[in-house]
Amino acid sequence: MPFSGTDSQNEKMAAAAKRMVPFAKRAQAIGSWFGLYNHRNWGGYPEKLVAVCES
């Protein structure tokens, strides 16, 4: 996820969650699961994955 150096953690969480909502809804519509995968970097830290899911 490309972020500028000035984005706050809350801005990053909100942006990540907003990008994932359409995919999660699509998975739900077909009765499938939607999950996040740890690829390291900013979004790969467990506490950040949880925070994005809770958003």
NORGI-V812176 format. One record per residue. N is the residue number from 1. OMEGA is omega as a letter, one per 20 degrees, with the letter a starting at -180 (none if undefined). D_FIRST is the distance of its C-alpha to the first C-alpha in Angstrom with 2 decimals. Layout:
BEGIN
n/omega/d_first
N/OMEGA/D_FIRST
N/OMEGA/D_FIRST
END
This chain:
BEGIN
n/omega/d_first
1/r/0.00
2/r/3.76
3/r/6.26
4/r/9.91
5/a/12.24
6/r/14.07
7/r/11.81
8/r/13.71
9/r/12.82
10/r/14.22
11/r/12.17
12/r/8.87
13/a/10.79
14/a/12.15
15/r/9.17
16/r/7.73
17/a/11.43
18/r/12.15
19/a/9.88
20/a/11.62
21/a/15.08
22/r/16.26
23/r/15.65
24/r/17.37
25/r/20.16
26/r/20.67
27/r/21.05
28/a/23.42
29/a/25.42
30/r/26.28
31/a/26.97
32/r/24.15
33/r/21.81
34/a/18.09
35/r/16.43
36/a/13.36
37/a/13.33
38/r/12.91
39/a/11.21
40/a/11.50
41/a/9.21
42/a/8.17
43/a/7.95
44/r/10.95
45/a/13.51
46/a/15.99
47/r/16.52
48/r/12.94
49/r/13.04
50/a/16.40
51/r/15.49
52/r/12.89
53/a/15.70
54/r/18.24
55/none/16.57
END
